[in-house]
Amino acid sequence: MIQSTRSPSQMTQEKEDSSLVLTPAETARLLRISRTNCYEQIRLGVIPSIHIGKRIIIPRAALMRKLEQAVGKDG
């Protein structure tokens, strides 16, 4: 049997890096903000999101575009 040399946190990070959508908790970690602040920014429309029933997902591509636009305005 072949053992993986990656830690569980590395495997989780790789999964998050390849996902098309993020959860609010993953988005908060990525942006280095609190989960509460992330939900507030979603509610205000600052962070793009899709609501599916009770679930909230953040499209990775839309979030990256939003970040690029914000950097463009500041720079």
Summary of the structure (lengths in Angstrom):
residues: 75
radius of gyration: 14.7
end to end distance: 51.4
largest distance: 52.1
contacts: 161
relative contact order: 0.14
helix: 59%
strand: 13%
